[in-house]
Amino acid sequence: MPADAATDTPAAASFEPVAAARAVIASVRTASLATLAADGAPFASLVSVATLPDLSPVLWLSDLALHSRNLAGDSRASLLFVAPGGEGGDPLAGARVTLSGRIEKTDDAAAERRFEALHGARGRPPFADFKAYRMEVASAHLVAGFGRIVTLGPELLVDLSGADGLVAGEAMVVEHMNDDHAEAIGLYATVLLGLPASDWRMTGCDPEGVDLVSELGRARLPFPSRATTVAEAGSHLKLWAKTARSRLAEAHN
């Protein structure tokens, strides 16, 4: 794995670049999109973004937008994700990761579903000129603090090999949890992740964990071990609920 800074200090020894970069992407709902105009000039814009189960970014863009016209002429692009952290005054305090690759239209049903799950129906206008786009990630550049600047490749993406069962059943898992186990999802956020109470709901489930969202923002809860089937993911979800309720009961005693 190429790195742009020395990582031989004790603090850096425990630094996990892939996990850190994934955490940045999973923490936000918007990103800066850089495209190339017809004359080769760079053009930056702000876009809403979601991710597929393998972490590939998906966008919902209008054909009328300048960035969409740029992508039609040259699909090369970058997306800059900035994690929360600069609210205290230093705009560079949050970790950030730049993804580079190609962004093209996609007919993957999961792109539309996952985008709406994260942004709601209003975030995905039903107009005919809006289309789903997916980024094929070629590389990532993570800046997570001094001595924590790393360039990553395909290892950034979540490995879906052998997880066809979970990928195929993901929509069912998410719908079932949101419809029948909203209380458990709330416990995942408040008890297991220590987040404030809110209207937490699940937006995605992949072999590495689940994604949550509320009016407060996004959250990611990693599985204790890789899940490749709906049954394996369900076991983790049940154990989480049991653990959270046990901790809650202990705190009240």
C-alpha positions as CSV (number, residue, x, y, z in Angstrom):
1,M,0.0,0.0,0.0
2,P,1.7,3.3,-1.1
3,A,1.8,6.0,1.5
4,D,2.6,9.7,1.3
5,A,3.8,10.1,4.8
6,A,5.9,8.2,7.4
7,T,3.9,5.9,9.5
8,D,6.4,4.5,11.9
9,T,5.4,6.4,15.1
10,P,3.6,4.5,17.9
11,A,0.4,6.5,17.2
12,A,0.5,5.6,13.5
13,A,1.1,1.9,14.3
14,S,-2.5,1.4,15.2
15,F,-3.8,3.5,12.3
16,E,-5.9,1.6,9.8
17,P,-6.2,3.6,6.6
18,V,-8.9,1.5,4.9
19,A,-11.1,1.7,8.0
20,A,-10.5,5.4,8.4
21,A,-11.3,6.2,4.8
22,R,-14.4,4.1,4.8
23,A,-15.5,5.8,8.0
24,V,-15.2,9.2,6.3
25,I,-17.3,8.1,3.4
26,A,-19.9,6.6,5.7
27,S,-20.2,9.7,7.8
28,V,-21.6,12.2,5.2
29,R,-24.3,12.7,2.7
30,T,-22.7,15.2,0.4
31,A,-19.4,15.5,-1.5
32,S,-17.6,17.8,-3.8
33,L,-17.7,16.6,-7.4
34,A,-14.9,17.5,-9.8
35,T,-15.5,17.0,-13.5
36,L,-13.7,18.1,-16.7
37,A,-15.3,20.6,-19.1
38,A,-15.1,20.2,-22.8
39,D,-12.1,22.4,-22.9
40,G,-10.3,20.4,-20.2
41,A,-10.9,23.0,-17.5
42,P,-11.8,21.6,-14.0
43,F,-15.3,22.2,-12.6
44,A,-16.3,21.6,-9.0
45,S,-19.8,21.2,-7.7
46,L,-21.6,20.0,-4.5
47,V,-23.7,16.8,-4.8
48,S,-25.7,14.5,-2.7
49,V,-24.1,11.0,-2.5
50,A,-24.9,7.5,-1.3
51,T,-23.0,4.2,-1.6
52,L,-23.6,0.7,-3.0
53,P,-22.9,-2.4,-0.8
54,D,-19.3,-2.4,-2.0
55,L,-18.9,1.3,-1.1
56,S,-19.0,2.6,-4.7
57,P,-20.5,6.1,-4.6
58,V,-23.8,6.7,-6.3
59,L,-25.3,10.0,-7.4
60,W,-28.6,11.2,-8.7
61,L,-27.9,13.9,-11.3
62,S,-29.9,15.9,-13.8
63,D,-29.0,15.7,-17.4
64,L,-29.3,19.5,-17.5
65,A,-26.6,20.1,-14.9
66,L,-23.2,21.2,-16.1
67,H,-21.5,18.4,-14.2
68,S,-23.6,15.8,-16.0
69,R,-22.8,17.3,-19.4
70,N,-19.1,17.2,-18.4
71,L,-19.4,13.5,-17.4
72,A,-21.1,12.7,-20.7
73,G,-18.0,14.1,-22.5
74,D,-15.4,12.7,-20.1
75,S,-16.3,10.3,-17.3
76,R,-13.1,10.9,-15.4
77,A,-14.0,12.6,-12.0
78,S,-13.1,12.9,-8.4
79,L,-15.3,13.1,-5.3
80,L,-14.1,14.8,-2.1
81,F,-15.7,13.6,1.2
82,V,-15.1,15.6,4.4
83,A,-16.0,14.1,7.7
84,P,-17.5,16.2,10.5
85,G,-14.8,17.8,12.7
86,G,-14.3,21.4,11.5
87,E,-17.3,22.8,13.2
88,G,-15.2,24.2,16.0
89,G,-13.4,26.7,13.8
90,D,-10.7,24.8,11.9
91,P,-12.2,23.9,8.5
92,L,-9.4,21.3,8.0
93,A,-10.0,19.5,11.3
94,G,-12.1,16.8,9.7
95,A,-10.6,13.8,8.0
96,R,-11.1,13.8,4.3
97,V,-10.8,11.4,1.4
98,T,-10.7,12.0,-2.3
99,L,-11.9,9.3,-4.6
100,S,-10.8,9.2,-8.3
101,G,-12.2,7.2,-11.1
102,R,-15.0,7.3,-13.7
103,I,-18.6,8.2,-13.1
104,E,-21.2,6.9,-15.5
105,K,-24.9,6.3,-15.6
106,T,-26.1,3.0,-14.1
107,D,-29.4,1.0,-14.2
108,D,-28.5,-0.9,-11.0
109,A,-31.7,-0.9,-9.0
110,A,-29.7,-0.8,-5.8
111,A,-28.4,2.6,-6.7
112,E,-31.8,4.2,-6.8
113,R,-33.0,2.3,-3.7
114,R,-29.9,3.2,-1.6
115,F,-29.9,6.8,-2.7
116,E,-33.5,7.3,-1.7
117,A,-33.0,5.4,1.6
118,L,-30.4,7.9,2.6
119,H,-31.9,11.1,1.2
120,G,-35.6,10.4,1.1
121,A,-38.0,10.8,-1.8
122,R,-37.4,14.6,-1.9
123,G,-33.7,14.0,-2.4
124,R,-34.3,11.9,-5.5
125,P,-36.5,14.1,-7.8
126,P,-38.8,12.0,-10.0
127,F,-38.2,14.2,-13.1
128,A,-37.2,12.3,-16.3
129,D,-34.0,14.2,-16.6
130,F,-32.6,12.8,-13.3
131,K,-30.6,9.6,-13.6
132,A,-28.5,7.4,-11.3
133,Y,-24.8,7.5,-11.6
134,R,-22.1,5.2,-10.2
135,M,-18.4,5.8,-9.6
136,E,-16.0,3.1,-10.6
137,V,-13.3,3.9,-8.0
138,A,-9.7,3.7,-9.2
139,S,-7.9,5.2,-6.2
140,A,-8.4,7.1,-2.9
141,H,-6.3,9.7,-1.1
142,L,-6.9,9.9,2.6
143,V,-5.9,12.8,4.8
144,A,-6.6,11.9,8.4
145,G,-4.1,14.1,10.3
146,F,-0.4,14.6,10.6
147,G,1.4,11.4,9.5
148,R,-1.8,9.9,8.3
149,I,-1.9,10.7,4.6
150,V,-2.3,7.6,2.6
151,T,-3.1,6.6,-1.0
152,L,-5.3,3.6,-1.4
153,G,-6.4,1.4,-4.3
154,P,-9.2,-1.2,-4.7
155,E,-8.7,-2.4,-1.2
156,L,-10.9,0.6,-0.1
157,L,-14.0,-1.1,-1.5
158,V,-15.9,-3.7,0.5
159,D,-15.3,-7.3,-0.8
160,L,-18.6,-8.8,-2.0
161,S,-17.1,-12.1,-3.1
162,G,-19.1,-15.0,-1.7
163,A,-21.8,-12.7,-0.4
164,D,-24.3,-13.0,-3.2
165,G,-27.0,-14.2,-0.7
166,L,-26.7,-11.1,1.5
167,V,-26.4,-8.7,-1.5
168,A,-29.6,-10.2,-3.0
169,G,-31.4,-10.1,0.3
170,E,-30.2,-6.7,1.5
171,A,-33.4,-4.8,0.5
172,M,-35.5,-7.3,2.5
173,V,-33.2,-7.0,5.5
174,V,-33.3,-3.2,5.6
175,E,-37.1,-3.0,5.0
176,H,-37.8,-5.7,7.7
177,M,-35.6,-3.9,10.3
178,N,-37.1,-0.5,9.6
179,D,-40.7,-1.8,9.6
180,D,-40.5,-4.2,12.5
181,H,-37.5,-3.4,14.6
182,A,-37.2,0.4,14.7
183,E,-36.7,0.1,18.5
184,A,-33.6,-2.1,18.0
185,I,-32.2,0.2,15.4
186,G,-32.5,3.1,17.9
187,L,-30.6,1.0,20.5
188,Y,-27.9,0.3,18.0
189,A,-27.4,4.0,17.6
190,T,-27.8,5.2,21.2
191,V,-26.5,2.3,23.3
192,L,-23.9,0.7,21.0
193,L,-22.6,3.8,19.2
194,G,-23.4,6.3,22.0
195,L,-25.3,8.6,19.7
196,P,-28.2,10.9,20.7
197,A,-31.7,9.5,20.4
198,S,-33.3,10.4,17.1
199,D,-35.4,8.9,14.2
200,W,-32.6,6.4,13.4
201,R,-33.3,4.0,10.5
202,M,-31.3,1.5,8.5
203,T,-30.2,2.4,5.0
204,G,-27.9,-0.4,4.0
205,C,-26.4,-3.8,5.0
206,D,-23.3,-5.3,3.6
207,P,-20.8,-8.0,4.6
208,E,-18.9,-5.6,6.9
209,G,-21.8,-3.9,8.7
210,V,-24.9,-1.7,8.5
211,D,-25.5,2.0,7.7
212,L,-27.8,4.1,9.8
213,V,-29.2,7.6,9.2
214,S,-31.4,10.1,11.1
215,E,-32.0,13.9,11.0
216,L,-28.7,14.1,13.0
217,G,-26.6,12.5,10.3
218,R,-25.1,9.1,9.3
219,A,-23.6,6.3,11.4
220,R,-21.9,3.1,10.7
221,L,-21.9,0.0,12.9
222,P,-19.4,-2.7,11.8
223,F,-20.2,-6.4,12.2
224,P,-17.9,-8.3,14.6
225,S,-17.2,-10.7,11.8
226,R,-17.9,-10.8,8.1
227,A,-21.5,-11.8,7.0
228,T,-22.2,-13.3,3.6
229,T,-25.8,-14.4,4.0
230,V,-29.0,-12.9,5.3
231,A,-28.9,-15.5,8.2
232,E,-25.4,-14.4,9.3
233,A,-26.3,-10.8,9.2
234,G,-29.5,-11.5,11.1
235,S,-27.5,-13.3,13.8
236,H,-25.4,-10.1,14.3
237,L,-28.5,-7.9,14.4
238,K,-30.1,-10.1,17.0
239,L,-27.0,-10.2,19.1
240,W,-26.6,-6.5,18.9
241,A,-30.2,-6.0,20.1
242,K,-29.7,-8.4,23.0
243,T,-26.4,-6.8,24.0
244,A,-27.9,-3.3,23.8
245,R,-30.9,-4.2,25.9
246,S,-28.7,-5.9,28.5
247,R,-26.5,-2.8,28.8
248,L,-29.6,-0.6,29.1
249,A,-31.0,-2.8,31.9
250,E,-27.7,-2.8,33.8
251,A,-27.6,1.0,33.6
252,H,-31.0,1.3,35.1
253,N,-30.2,-1.1,38.0
